Amino acid sequence: MRDDHRPSYRPRRRFLESATMTVMMGALGRVAFAEAGAPDIQVVQRGTGDATAIRPLRVHASEAQLADLRRRITASKWPERETVIDASQGVQLATMQIVARYWAREYDWRKIEARLNALPQFVTEIDGLDIHFIHVRSKQPKALPIIVTHGWPGSIIEQLKIIDPLTNPLAHGASASDAFDVVIPSLPGYGFSGKPSATGWDPARIARAWIVLMQRLGYTQYAAQGGDWGNAVTEQMALLAPPGLVGIHTNMPATVPEDIANLLKYGQPAPAGLSADEKHAFDQLDVFYKHGLGYAQEMANRPQTLYGICDSPIGLAAWMLDHDAASQALIARVFSGQPEGLSQDDVLDNVTLYWLTNTGISSGRLYWENKLDFFAPKHVAIPVAVSVFPDEIYAAPKSWTEKAYRNLTHYNRLPKGGHFAAWEQPEQFTDEIRASFRSLR
């Protein structure tokens, strides 16, 4: 790959020290603090007079806002304990009370705030909405740009661990030829991006915005990666096939054949003749369709009803923790003193970001906007790389994946990891990204 895909744009770092304009991020990034739905975090950026300009950004939560968070956690009104001995009724009371104690007494938001502010962060307006993104440039001259998209209930917090290994490969035992420039945007309605004030921000529209973002950054050739909603957006980018997009990588591919999907939809048993991997994927999906889709169905149908997650931090945390059984079990173990991949701070960094930006409902509206079948093949034609982590919602078999992506350039099954792969297993995830795009540089 040529090295002329790297733009000449350089952030004006002096502005990070001299910014004078303070705004509260909301719809279009200009919502007054007292307005309903306003976040509890300040975003400092420079007024340029050009909405499409790339504006550096810093964040800061006031002590009053953090004190209010702790007060609300301490004042939580608890239900009785679940009537079963497992998590089949939802996130268990004991887990949530451990979360509450740590969150109110020991957790320190300032650590992640400093970590975020140490990274180059920016905002630019695309299609009438402020889009926030992290943009870290490699020192290697032939680095391949990549845009990495998170999902729900994730955020930019998910990808922080992979930034340095991707941009600085020599410090992590890899070759200079494996270097990437990394762009990590916040989805509309998430984190520090604007909250749409009208309908229409579905995965296809977000994909078009991401293409504009990469063009605005000056990139003429780049890759894209995503899982969860990130996969939906990334596949839509691939279907649009902009001239600069060389290929995509996904850790949550859409590969379920139509006949299998119909059986799952109506609760029918697996057909005869499935391979062991196909039967395992069918069983995983069967459990998810029967027991794990409640959160998605509520947000797809009635996201505005979830006022409680904007008023109660414990309500928000429980709603976010109950995404899928494997992730919930992992987080429960973490808060019981068995860290593995994630730490207590990792989990609460993400939840607190949602709380301070007041994005519980605005993020959930993406489910309402979406009209795509999440797991159905989309017939992507450009090169696709797939990494399969065993504790994902379903571990896509190679047979399904080869049929779903006719230009499959990489497929690998990993020994460990789940839905939040970049967050839980950053080393394996980084290795997969490197391997996925070596042939496309």
ABEGO torsion letter per residue (X at the ends): XBAAABBABBBBAAAAAABABBBBBBBGGABBAABBGBBABBBBBBBAGBAABBBBBBBBBBAAAAAAAAAAAAABBBBBBBABABAAAEBBAAAAAAAAAAAAAABBAAAAAAAAAABBBBBBBBGGBBBBBBBBBBABAABBBBBBBBBOABBAAAAAAAAAAAABAAAAGBBAAABBBBBBBBBBGBEABBBBABBGBBAAAAAAAAAAAAAAAGBABBBBBBBEAAAAAAAAAAAAGBAABAEBBBABBBABBAAAAAAAAAGBBBBBGBBAAAAAAAAAAAAAAAAAAAAAAAAAABAAAAAAAAABAAAAAAAAABABAAAAAAAAAAAAGBBBGBBAAAAAAAAAAAAAAGAAAAAAAAAAABABBAABBAGBABBBBBBBBAABABBBBAAAAAAABABBABBBBBABEBABAAAABAAAAAAAAAAAAAAAX
